[in-house]
């Protein structure tokens, strides 16, 4: 019997896969977006960038920018009844529309 993998990206075959025309690295315009403190952002994991990648449980969640830390952004995300503080790089964030 083979032991089940419990790695950081376990069981993400569909979650972190890109469509055919989206494969590879995204354009630099995603990284050049300026985020203000208090702004609402969506966490959308870009599998082309491994650094600063949040855990898969936060993919698709919306959070609030709390501060900056080097190249990364500090984001507060509500998860069930708790609020989690994440340090996420810009490649995995998008401005929220709502």
Buried (B, 14 or more C-beta within 10 A) or exposed (E): EEEEEEEEBEEBEEEBEEEEEEEEEEEEEBEEEEBEEEBBBBBBBBBEBEEBBBEBEBBEBBBBBBEEEEEBBBBEBEEEEEEBEBEBBBBBBBEEEE
